[in-house]
């Protein structure tokens, strides 16, 4: 297999694929897939007893553990040139013969759970719709958190799984609202949480471009997950907006 594929047809941040194309894997196999212009044959250790296969001169895929193998993080650790923040990773199951395909869910960097992963990349909105320096208010019903949960949000046109892994609570998936605003629960017990969050963003956001963000606390919670924000709650001090372009700390 050639080590270099055609970059012109290899959009790393946009994956729309049919798992029926992954003919090298048996039905029922859990897999991860991604687009990359260079064949990464050295990442087989991130897969589950499977070589890394390619199709369409761009998409690479392999079998993974049924519980996930922290595929994205493994991929980056094996091949540092891969930027997981801008790399769409799909997780799914090869359909049984004659059966409908399991919905392929674009996953977060660890590709750990098809049910919880959010989209690795979003449709590219116009700058006016996703201004990283102009925060979007998330409607209360979109906040799927329980009462008292502290959370932070920021705008970015590309889903940043590294931020979720590094800056959010370990049990909180980075969520997306309106194809632009990303948010997750944070540890409110850490002193000066906004400062910690901005440091974390600065270390994980690519190109060192730090978006505006804010932190708040959920005021109410309901069985359906609806919730609201309390501007005068005890954690109101967490409200903070960072609007700076800082150097990316590796």
N, C-alpha and C positions, 0 to 999 in steps of 0.2 A: 504494500500500500504506500502510495506516495506520502511523504511527510508533510507536504504543503498542499492545501486544497485551494479552491477558487474563492478568494475573499469577496468577490463581487456578488456572489449568491449566498453569502454566509452572514446573515444578520444575527449577531450574538445576543441581541436584546429583544428578539421577537421570535417566538416559536409557536407555530401552528402546525402540528403534525398529527398524522394518523398512525396509531401504534401498529396497524396492520403492515406498515412499512418495515417494522423491526422483525424481519423474517428469520433472523439468526437466533431468536429466543423462543422458547417453547410457550404455548398458551399457559396462562396462569402465573407466568414469571413476573415478579415485581422488577421494575427497571427505573433507571434515571437516564435522562438524555439532555444534551445541550448542543448548541451550535458553536463551532469554533473553526477558524480557517486553517489551523494547523492540527494534524492528527496527533493526539496525545496518547500514544501507545504505552507510555510509561506510567499510566495511572491505573493499571489493572489491579493493584493492591487495594484500590478504593471500591472494587466491584466484588461480587460474590461468585467466585469461581468462574468468571466469565471474561473473555477477551473484550476489548473495546471495539465495537463494530461501527461502521460508518454507512451512511446512505446519502444520496443526493449531493455528494461531494462537499458535505458540510456538517450534517448532524451526526453526532457520535453518541452511542448508547451502550449500556451494559446492564447485566443483572445486578441487583442489590439485595441486601438482607430485607426480609419482610418487615422488620421493625425500623428499617432505615439504617444507613451506615455513615451518617454525617458526611454524605457524599461530597457536598460542595466544599466543606472545610478540608476534607481529605484531598480533594482535587487541587485546592489552592496550596496546601502544604507540600504536595508532590511537585506541582508545577507553578512556582510563584508568579510567572508571567500572566497567569489567569487572574482577572479582576472579578471576583465573585459579586461585587456590588452591581456590576453592569451585565452579568451573565445570567441569562434565563436558564433555569434548570427545571426540567419536567420530571414528575414522578407519576407512575401509573402501573397498570397491570396489563400484560398482553392478553387480549380476549380469547376465550375458548373458541374453537372452530365453529363458525355458524352463529356465534353469540354476538350481541352488541358490544362494542368496545367500552371498557371502563373509561369514564371521563378522565382525561389526562389533566392533572392539576399542576400548573406551574408552581414550583415549590420554592421554599426559602433556601438559604445557602446550605443547610444541613440535609435537605431532602428527606426529612425524617417522618413526615406524616401527611399522607395525601388529604386527610380530612381537615387538617388544621392549617396547612400551608396557604399563604396568600400568593398572589401573582408576583412572580419574580420581576416582570416588567409590565408596564402599563401602556395603554395606547398613548402615543405621543401627543399630549394636548398642546394647545398654543400657549405661549408664554403668558398671555393675559389670563388664561384659565388656571395656570399653575405657577404663579409668581412665588419663587422661594423666599422673597423678602416681604410678602404680603400675606399674613396668616389667614387661614380660613376657619371660621367657627364651625365646629362639628355639632350638628343637631343632637339633642339629648338622646333621642331614640337610636342613634347610631353608635352610642357608647355602650358596648356590651360588657359593662363592668358592674360589680356589686357596689353598694353604697360604701363610701369611704376610701375607694381605690384611688390612689394617686396615679396620674398618667401624664405623659408629655406628647406633643404633636408637632409636626413640621411639614412643610410642603416640599415635594420633589417630584419631577415628572418621571423619574425612574425609581422602581422599587429597590430599596437598599437593605437586603437581608442581613448584611454585616452589622448594621445599626441595631436591628432586632436582637441579634445574637450577643452583641457586646453591651448594649445600653439599656435593655429592657429586663424586667423580671424573667427568670428562667422559664417560668410557666406562662408567659404572656407572648402570644404571637403578634408580630407587627402587623397591624391592620391598615386597610386603605379606605378612605372616604372620597367620593367624587373623583376618582381616578387621579388624585393628586396628593391629598393630605394623608400622611401616615402617622399612626399613633399606637401607643402600647402602654401597659402598666409599668410603673417604675417603683423603686424601693424608697418609700417616703421616710423610712427610718434613718436613711443616710443624711447626715448634716449637710446643709447647703446643696441639696439635690440638683437645683438648676445649674449650679457651677459644675457639678460632676457630669451632668448630662451634656453640657456644652463641651467639656473636655472630651467626653466620649465621642460626640459627634465629630469633633475636630480630628480625632484619630481615625475615624472610620469612613467619613464621607470622602469620596474620590475627588481628586483635583483640589483639595483644600478649600472648597467653596462651602462655607458653613451657612445653612439656611436659617431663616428666622424660625424660632420655635417658642412654644409656651408650655407651661406645666400647670396643672390644676388638680382638683379633687372632685370625685363624683359625689353629688349631694344626696341623691335618692336612688333607690334601686327597686325594680319590680320583677315579677316572675318572668316576664317576657324579655327581660334584659334592658328595658328602657331605663334611662337614668338622666341625671341633670348635673349641672355644675353649680357650685356654691362659691360666689366671689368673695364671701366673707368667712369662709370656713377656716378651720385652724391651719390648714395647709395652704391658705391663700398666699402666704409668703413665698410659695414656690413659683408664683406667676412671674415669668421672666421671658424676655424676648431677646434673643441674640441675633444681631444683624451685622455680621462682620465677615470679611473674606480673610481667612487665616491660613497659614501654611499647614499643609497636611503633615501630621506627625506620624511617621511610619511605626 
